[in-house]
């Protein structure tokens, strides 16, 4: 009786192992989030130095998985399709390089730089997802530009810029491509607003 029971348990375990081995293995894919300015302008002497501080992630945007807006208003975060680095971190690096090549500043630094800054940029990524139902991908960055110079210390700009671009498909390739394009569009809008706010 004991021997028969042992044989049955062995068969069950073997069947379970077969079922697990037949499941397809889904490998995680990582997508680069690099936003490159098409044409760069050299930094200009005599212009202010900008400190672009950490770009914060809004609620739910700390995740690396690609995000999709569902019909009920909820956000689906892909588990097997993710950005290579957290999106806020990647967009912070991209925006710093974008503004450094805008010609608006003598230099654009990060937090902790030894170079004294004249202006500080504080921002938060508040939206970064695809909306297949409407065929769009959207990005939003809320930000504040502060003049740090003692004689003129004040808030120069307090704003939020949103951009939506066409989404050609709901697969990960199209979602990643559209979100990169949406981020580039937001960068252009931020640059335009800073250009309008700064003298000269």
C-alpha positions, 0 to 999 in steps of 0.5 A: 500500500505504501509502495503504491502510494509512492508510485502515484505521488511520483506520477503526479509530480512528473505530470506537474513537471511536464506541464510546467516545462510546456509553458512558454518562457517569456523573456523580459525585453528592455527598451532604450529611452533616449531622446536626442535633440535633432540639431544642437546649438553651442553653449553661449558665454554670458548666458545663465547657468542652469541647474536641472535638478532630479526629475521626480516621478509622479504616482505610479510612474516609478515603474519601468514597465511600459504603461497603457491607459485602459478603457476604464481609466486604469493604467496597465503596467507591462511586466515583460516590456520595460524601459532600460532605466526608470523613465523619470531618470532617463528623461532627466538625462535627456532634458539636461542634454537637450537644454544644454544644446539649446543655446539658452545657457552657458552650461546645464548642470545636475544637482551637486555640481560645483559650478554655481548656478543662476537658475534652477529647474525643478520638474516632475513627470506626471504622465507617460503612457499610451492610450490605444483607444484614442491612438495616442501616446502622451507625456507631461512634465510639470516644472518650476524655473527659479532665479537663484541670484540674490538680487533677482531671486524669484519664480520665473516660470511655473508651468506644465507641458503636455504632448500627445503624438499618434500611436500606430499600434498597441504592441511594445515597439510602437508604444516605446517609439511613440512615447519617445516622440511624445517626450521629445515634443514636451522637451521642445515645448519646455525649451520654447517656454524657457526661451520666451521667459529669459531675457535676450 
